[in-house]
Amino acid sequence: MAKQCPGGSLIRGSGLGPRDELVCAGQFLLGCRYQLRLGALAALRGHLNDSFMFSRKAIELCAFAARVKKHPHLGMVWLCAADSEAAYDKYWGKFPPGKLFPEDHQILGNLGDRYGDCSKLMHPSVYSLAGHIETERTATQVTFRFHYFQVKS
């Protein structure tokens, strides 16, 4: 018999009925845990910048959960986003970064800062390549080395 997922048990054990926002919350909780594990594994493998992609997604899932908790009707907007292009456009308009990470909210504002840092380090920017590239200059040439594993010792 397959082992029960603790997140699913937590939701089932709450005694609350399967409302839209609770279905979303369960998916956000389980997705966040999954992304955090992938991020930890990437970091342990020496791929530090790769871990930021997973951290960013985990942070975003937390912010989605907070948004749906505050506005439960958005649970169905999120759940139905794949139904049509119009449904996706509606979802996209309801979950922008400005609404996910309000600066006046202590926790979400802090998460928004971390989300921004993760974005800088996961997108193809100078920030994301800086930890991989090493240069060596001599009088006659410049040598570039790309380190696939950022942990050196």
C-alpha positions as a printed Julia matrix, in Angstrom:
153×3 Matrix{Float64}:
   0.0    0.0     0.0
   1.32   3.45   -0.91
   2.3    5.75    1.92
  -0.14   8.63    2.44
   1.16  12.1     1.77
   1.34  14.14    5.02
  -0.02  17.27    3.3
  -3.06  15.37    2.07
  -3.62  13.92    5.53
  -3.4   17.39    7.04
  -6.13  18.65    4.74
  -8.28  15.55    5.17
  -7.84  15.74    8.95
  -8.96  19.36    9.11
 -12.6   18.29    9.04
 -13.42  20.98    6.49
 -15.29  20.11    3.35
 -13.61  20.12   -0.08
 -14.11  23.8    -0.88
 -12.36  25.34   -3.87
  -9.92  27.36   -1.79
  -9.0   24.27    0.25
  -8.34  22.24   -2.89
  -6.05  25.04   -4.05
  -4.4   25.29   -0.64
  -3.62  21.59   -0.72
  -2.08  21.87   -4.16
  -0.1   24.92   -3.1
   1.14  23.19    0.06
   2.18  20.0    -1.72
   3.69  21.91   -4.65
   5.67  24.18   -2.34
   7.09  21.23   -0.44
   8.05  19.55   -3.72
   9.78  22.68   -5.02
  11.69  23.18   -1.76
  12.94  19.58   -1.91
  14.07  19.99   -5.51
  15.85  23.21   -4.57
  17.64  21.53   -1.67
  18.69  18.63   -3.9
  20.03  21.0    -6.58
  22.03  22.93   -3.96
  23.41  19.7    -2.45
  24.5   18.63   -5.92
  26.54  21.84   -6.25
  24.12  23.56   -8.66
  23.39  26.6    -6.51
  21.87  28.82   -9.19
  19.63  25.98  -10.37
  18.21  25.78   -6.85
  16.88  29.33   -7.16
  14.42  28.28   -9.87
  12.81  25.89   -7.41
  12.97  28.37   -4.51
  11.27  31.0    -6.67
   8.44  28.63   -7.53
   8.02  27.64   -3.85
   7.84  31.29   -2.84
   5.29  31.97   -5.55
   3.15  29.04   -4.4
   3.15  30.49   -0.86
   2.05  33.85   -2.22
  -0.7   32.19   -4.27
  -1.92  30.45   -1.12
  -2.03  33.76    0.77
  -3.91  35.42   -2.1
  -6.53  32.66   -2.29
  -6.89  32.67    1.5
  -7.65  36.39    1.4
  -9.9   36.08   -1.68
 -11.38  32.54   -1.71
 -13.23  33.11   -5.0
  -9.81  33.2    -6.71
  -9.49  29.48   -6.01
 -11.76  28.73   -8.95
  -9.98  31.28  -11.12
  -6.73  29.42  -10.46
  -8.28  25.96  -10.83
  -9.94  26.86  -14.15
  -6.97  28.68  -15.7
  -6.29  25.82  -18.12
  -9.87  25.66  -19.42
  -9.43  28.28  -22.14
  -7.31  31.2   -23.26
  -9.84  33.59  -21.73
  -9.71  31.72  -18.41
  -5.91  31.89  -18.44
  -6.0   35.61  -19.18
  -8.37  36.11  -16.25
  -6.05  34.09  -13.98
  -3.02  36.05  -15.21
  -4.73  39.33  -14.32
  -5.63  38.17  -10.8
  -2.18  36.88   -9.75
   0.36  39.56  -10.74
   3.5   40.03   -8.6
   2.22  43.37   -7.24
  -0.81  41.62   -5.73
   1.13  38.53   -4.65
   3.83  40.43   -2.76
   2.35  43.62   -1.28
   5.15  45.69    0.2
   3.07  46.68    3.23
   2.68  43.01    4.28
   5.62  41.98    6.47
   5.9   38.34    5.4
   4.77  38.64    1.77
   6.9   41.75    1.25
   9.94  39.84    2.52
   9.07  36.88    0.3
   8.74  39.29   -2.62
  12.31  40.47   -2.03
  13.52  36.87   -2.0
  11.44  36.12   -5.11
  13.22  39.0    -6.84
  16.63  37.69   -5.79
  15.75  34.22   -7.06
  14.57  35.71  -10.35
  17.88  37.54  -10.83
  19.81  34.35  -10.17
  17.74  32.0   -12.32
  17.23  34.12  -15.45
  20.03  34.47  -18.01
  21.47  37.59  -16.44
  24.94  38.6   -15.34
  23.91  37.58  -11.81
  23.18  34.0   -12.83
  26.4   33.54  -14.75
  28.7   35.25  -12.25
  28.9   32.2   -10.02
  29.82  29.96  -12.94
  32.39  31.99  -14.87
  36.0   32.49  -13.93
  38.35  34.63  -16.0
  42.11  34.63  -16.14
  43.99  37.44  -17.86
  47.56  37.42  -19.04
  49.42  39.96  -21.13
  48.39  38.16  -24.33
  45.05  36.48  -23.69
  41.92  36.15  -21.62
  40.73  32.69  -20.62
  37.16  31.96  -19.55
  36.23  28.88  -17.55
  32.67  27.8   -16.94
  32.17  25.87  -13.69
  29.23  23.51  -13.88
  29.32  22.92  -10.13
  29.48  26.09   -8.08
  30.57  24.4    -4.87
  34.33  24.05   -5.06
  35.2   22.32   -1.82
